[in-house]
Amino acid sequence: MFGAGSFAFTALGCKSWSCPHCRKQKSAALLDRTRRGMEARADHRRTFVTLTLNPKDFGARFAGYAYWNAKGERTTKSQAQRRTTLWSEPTKLQFQAACEAMSREWDKLNRRLIDKTKYAELPRFEYFRVVELHRNVWPHYHVVLEHPELGVDDIKKQLDRWALGRVDAREISLDDAVGELAPYLVSTEKGGGSKAYQFAATALPKNFRLYSASRNFLAEPTELGRPVEHSFVVSGHFTTHHQTAQSWGADARIILHAPQPADKPHKPPSSSLLTGDGATLYYTELLASQPVYLTPEHEEILKTKQEEAHAGF
């Protein structure tokens, strides 16, 4: 009825980082763009930077110490390899002030890095920055910096002027950079150990982003392999439509399929491209058998196709 065209069956979501389901799709797309962007600059040097703040400066109360062994497990003081200071959780106003201070201080650091490359007549640093919250909800930044020539030793002076707290910096490989960033974009909480944290997107104040990146750091979003001639929103669970279309014999290519834990129910992918005669048959039957909601630009297409089909009988 519709020839050998392509049909896009799309699941609608809230597209929010605070939504556990949509976050998986968004993070999968973002990590894909991050990796492809870095792979395009595979010969660049990479520096992984952690930028912290001192909660005491924002009104936090000292709450004791936590002690950790070499495996990152909580232990007693006598057996500890290191200790961390515990602080009270921030109030809403304290958290807002901390986020604003970190944003201002990051702008200053970024300006110092730009000035360094400008005076040396070198390309600018590319960066990807993400927010992490410790279990007590105080924020700090993790940043991947990239440059064709400059590494961690070359920017020590700029990093040391970070005014809010401790700075850790080390050289890092491409694969390790992706591995370091992934948990902060996907997880709700990294369980156990001294690096447990809460997912920042659910707590950040309005107008504060979970991540930011320089203009050329991320690769372009992945495009569908071929143009879609017809599209519509179907009622019901997307997984059902996808599985039924496959049972009709349709060819399918999943785009950004969210990773599924083995012990969790199946979740739908963000979209799929269905092709072949099976897709055409299913599409036709779907239109005839259940309500669909067509976008305005496709109403005329559907009307024309139906008239052409009837004229052919």
C-alpha positions as CSV (number, residue, x, y, z in Angstrom):
1,M,0.0,0.0,0.0
2,F,2.8,2.4,0.9
3,G,5.5,0.9,-1.3
4,A,8.9,0.1,0.3
5,G,9.1,3.2,2.5
6,S,10.4,3.5,6.1
7,F,8.2,4.0,9.1
8,A,9.3,5.4,12.5
9,F,7.5,4.1,15.6
10,T,8.5,6.4,18.4
11,A,8.0,6.2,22.2
12,L,7.2,9.5,23.8
13,G,9.1,10.5,27.0
14,C,9.5,13.5,29.2
15,K,13.1,13.8,28.1
16,S,14.2,14.9,31.6
17,W,17.4,13.9,33.3
18,S,15.5,13.4,36.5
19,C,13.4,10.6,34.9
20,P,15.1,7.2,35.4
21,H,13.9,5.9,32.0
22,C,14.6,9.0,29.9
23,R,17.9,9.5,31.6
24,K,19.2,6.1,30.2
25,Q,18.3,7.2,26.7
26,K,19.7,10.7,27.1
27,S,22.9,9.4,28.7
28,A,23.4,6.7,26.1
29,A,23.1,9.4,23.4
30,L,25.4,11.8,25.2
31,L,28.1,9.2,26.0
32,D,28.0,8.1,22.3
33,R,28.6,11.7,21.2
34,T,31.3,12.1,23.9
35,R,33.2,9.0,22.8
36,R,32.9,9.8,19.1
37,G,34.0,13.3,19.7
38,M,37.1,12.2,21.6
39,E,37.9,9.5,19.0
40,A,38.0,12.2,16.4
41,R,40.8,13.8,18.5
42,A,42.5,10.5,19.5
43,D,46.0,12.0,19.5
44,H,45.1,14.7,22.0
45,R,46.3,14.8,25.6
46,R,43.6,14.4,28.2
47,T,43.5,15.7,31.8
48,F,40.9,14.5,34.3
49,V,40.2,17.2,36.9
50,T,38.2,17.1,40.1
51,L,37.2,20.5,41.5
52,T,35.8,20.6,45.0
53,L,34.5,23.2,47.5
54,N,34.8,23.4,51.3
55,P,31.3,23.0,52.8
56,K,32.3,24.9,55.9
57,D,32.6,28.1,53.8
58,F,28.9,27.8,53.0
59,G,27.7,27.2,56.6
60,A,27.9,23.4,56.9
61,R,28.5,21.9,60.3
62,F,31.3,19.4,61.1
63,A,29.8,15.9,61.6
64,G,32.9,13.8,62.2
65,Y,35.1,11.6,60.1
66,A,34.6,8.4,58.0
67,Y,37.4,5.9,57.7
68,W,38.2,3.8,54.6
69,N,40.4,0.8,53.8
70,A,42.3,0.3,50.6
71,K,39.2,-1.3,48.9
72,G,37.2,1.8,49.5
73,E,35.1,0.1,52.3
74,R,34.1,1.7,55.6
75,T,36.3,0.6,58.4
76,T,37.6,1.5,61.9
77,K,40.1,4.3,62.5
78,S,42.9,1.8,63.5
79,Q,42.6,-0.1,60.1
80,A,42.0,2.9,57.9
81,Q,44.1,3.8,54.9
82,R,42.5,7.3,54.7
83,R,39.7,9.4,56.2
84,T,37.2,11.8,54.9
85,T,35.5,14.7,56.7
86,L,31.7,14.5,57.2
87,W,29.5,17.6,56.9
88,S,25.9,18.3,57.5
89,E,23.7,18.4,54.4
90,P,23.1,21.8,52.9
91,T,19.9,23.7,53.2
92,K,18.2,24.8,50.0
93,L,19.8,28.3,50.2
94,Q,23.3,26.8,51.1
95,F,23.1,24.5,48.1
96,Q,22.0,27.3,45.8
97,A,24.9,29.4,47.0
98,A,27.4,26.6,46.5
99,C,26.2,25.9,43.0
100,E,26.4,29.6,42.1
101,A,29.9,29.9,43.6
102,M,31.2,26.9,41.6
103,S,29.7,28.2,38.4
104,R,31.5,31.6,38.9
105,E,34.7,29.9,39.8
106,W,34.5,27.6,36.8
107,D,34.1,30.6,34.5
108,K,37.3,32.1,36.0
109,L,39.2,28.9,35.5
110,N,38.0,28.5,31.9
111,R,39.0,32.1,31.2
112,R,42.5,31.4,32.5
113,L,42.8,28.4,30.2
114,I,41.6,30.4,27.3
115,D,44.2,33.1,28.1
116,K,47.0,30.6,28.4
117,T,46.4,29.2,24.9
118,K,45.8,32.6,23.4
119,Y,49.1,34.0,24.6
120,A,50.9,30.8,23.5
121,E,49.1,31.0,20.1
122,L,47.7,27.5,20.6
123,P,44.2,26.0,20.0
124,R,41.8,26.3,22.9
125,F,41.2,23.5,25.4
126,E,38.1,21.4,24.7
127,Y,36.3,20.3,27.9
128,F,33.4,18.2,29.2
129,R,32.2,19.1,32.8
130,V,29.7,17.2,34.9
131,V,28.4,17.7,38.5
132,E,28.7,15.1,41.2
133,L,27.0,15.2,44.6
134,H,28.4,13.3,47.5
135,R,26.0,11.4,49.7
136,N,25.7,14.6,51.9
137,V,24.6,16.5,48.7
138,W,27.5,19.0,48.5
139,P,28.5,19.4,44.9
140,H,31.8,19.3,43.0
141,Y,32.9,19.1,39.4
142,H,34.6,16.4,37.3
143,V,36.1,17.7,34.1
144,V,37.9,16.2,31.1
145,L,40.2,18.6,29.4
146,E,41.6,18.0,25.9
147,H,44.4,19.7,24.1
148,P,46.7,18.6,21.2
149,E,49.9,19.7,23.1
150,L,49.2,20.8,26.7
151,G,48.8,18.3,29.6
152,V,48.3,18.4,33.4
153,D,51.8,19.8,34.2
154,D,51.3,22.7,31.8
155,I,48.1,23.9,33.5
156,K,49.1,23.5,37.1
157,K,49.3,27.2,37.7
158,Q,45.8,27.8,36.3
159,L,44.3,24.9,38.3
160,D,46.0,25.9,41.6
161,R,44.1,29.2,41.5
162,W,40.8,27.4,42.1
163,A,39.6,29.2,45.2
164,L,36.8,27.0,46.6
165,G,38.5,23.8,47.7
166,R,40.8,20.9,46.7
167,V,41.9,20.3,43.1
168,D,43.0,16.8,41.9
169,A,44.3,16.4,38.3
170,R,45.9,13.6,36.4
171,E,46.6,12.5,32.8
172,I,44.0,10.0,31.5
173,S,43.4,7.8,28.4
174,L,40.4,8.1,26.1
175,D,38.8,4.9,27.4
176,D,39.4,5.9,31.0
177,A,37.9,9.3,30.4
178,V,34.6,7.8,29.1
179,G,34.6,5.4,32.0
180,E,35.0,8.2,34.5
181,L,32.2,10.3,33.1
182,A,29.7,7.5,32.5
183,P,28.6,6.9,36.1
184,Y,27.9,10.5,36.8
185,L,25.5,10.7,33.8
186,V,23.7,7.4,34.4
187,S,23.5,6.2,38.0
188,T,21.2,7.4,40.7
189,E,23.6,6.5,43.4
190,K,27.0,4.6,43.4
191,G,26.5,2.2,46.2
192,G,28.9,1.8,49.1
193,G,32.4,3.1,49.4
194,S,33.8,6.5,49.9
195,K,32.6,7.7,46.5
196,A,28.9,7.1,47.0
197,Y,26.9,10.0,45.6
198,Q,23.4,11.1,44.7
199,F,22.4,11.8,41.2
200,A,22.9,15.5,40.6
201,A,20.2,16.1,38.1
202,T,17.4,15.4,40.6
203,A,18.8,18.1,43.0
204,L,20.4,20.9,41.0
205,P,18.6,24.3,41.3
206,K,16.7,25.6,38.3
207,N,18.9,26.8,35.4
208,F,21.9,24.7,36.6
209,R,22.8,22.0,34.1
210,L,24.1,18.5,35.0
211,Y,26.8,18.9,32.4
212,S,28.4,21.4,30.0
213,A,30.8,21.0,27.1
214,S,32.9,23.2,24.9
215,R,31.5,23.9,21.5
216,N,33.6,21.3,19.6
217,F,33.9,18.6,22.3
218,L,30.8,16.5,21.4
219,A,30.2,14.8,18.1
220,E,27.1,15.5,16.1
221,P,24.0,13.4,17.1
222,T,23.6,10.1,15.3
223,E,21.2,10.4,12.4
224,L,18.8,7.7,11.1
225,G,20.4,5.8,8.2
226,R,17.6,6.7,5.8
227,P,14.8,9.2,5.6
228,V,11.5,8.3,7.2
229,E,8.6,8.7,4.8
230,H,5.7,8.3,7.3
231,S,5.6,8.7,11.1
232,F,2.9,8.7,13.7
233,V,2.4,8.3,17.4
234,V,0.7,5.1,18.5
235,S,-1.3,4.6,21.6
236,G,-0.3,1.8,24.0
237,H,3.1,0.5,25.1
238,F,5.8,1.1,22.5
239,T,7.5,-2.3,23.2
240,T,4.3,-4.1,22.1
241,H,4.2,-2.3,18.8
242,H,7.9,-2.9,18.2
243,Q,7.7,-6.6,19.0
244,T,4.5,-7.0,16.9
245,A,6.1,-5.3,13.9
246,Q,9.0,-7.7,14.2
247,S,6.6,-10.7,14.3
248,W,5.2,-9.5,11.0
249,G,8.7,-9.9,9.6
250,A,9.8,-6.3,9.6
251,D,13.4,-5.4,9.6
252,A,14.3,-3.2,12.5
253,R,17.3,-1.2,13.6
254,I,17.2,0.0,17.2
255,I,18.5,3.5,17.8
256,L,20.1,4.2,21.2
257,H,18.6,1.3,22.9
258,A,18.7,1.8,26.7
259,P,20.9,-0.9,28.4
260,Q,18.6,-3.4,30.3
261,P,19.6,-5.0,33.6
262,A,19.0,-8.8,33.4
263,D,16.7,-8.8,36.4
264,K,14.5,-5.8,35.3
265,P,11.5,-5.7,33.0
266,H,12.1,-4.8,29.4
267,K,12.0,-1.1,28.6
268,P,11.3,0.4,25.2
269,P,14.1,2.0,23.1
270,S,13.9,5.6,22.2
271,S,13.1,4.9,18.6
272,S,13.4,2.3,15.9
273,L,13.5,2.3,12.1
274,L,11.4,-0.4,10.6
275,T,11.8,-1.4,6.9
276,G,10.6,-4.0,4.5
277,D,7.3,-5.6,3.5
278,G,6.6,-6.6,7.2
279,A,6.7,-3.0,8.2
280,T,4.3,-2.0,5.4
281,L,1.8,-4.7,6.3
282,Y,1.9,-3.9,10.0
283,Y,1.6,-0.1,9.3
284,T,-1.4,-0.7,7.1
285,E,-3.1,-3.0,9.6
286,L,-2.4,-0.6,12.5
287,L,-4.1,2.3,10.7
288,A,-7.2,0.2,10.0
289,S,-7.5,-1.5,13.4
290,Q,-6.7,1.0,16.2
291,P,-6.7,4.8,16.9
292,V,-3.5,6.6,15.9
293,Y,-2.6,10.2,16.3
294,L,-1.1,11.7,13.1
295,T,1.0,14.8,13.0
296,P,-0.7,17.5,10.8
297,E,1.9,17.3,8.1
298,H,1.2,13.5,7.7
299,E,-2.6,13.8,7.5
300,E,-2.5,14.9,3.9
301,I,0.1,12.2,3.1
302,L,-2.1,9.5,4.6
303,K,-5.2,10.8,2.8
304,T,-3.3,10.8,-0.5
305,K,-2.0,7.2,0.0
306,Q,-5.4,5.9,0.9
307,E,-6.9,7.5,-2.2
308,E,-4.2,6.0,-4.4
309,A,-4.8,2.6,-2.8
310,H,-8.5,2.7,-3.4
311,A,-8.0,3.9,-7.0
312,G,-5.8,0.9,-7.6
313,F,-8.7,-1.6,-6.8
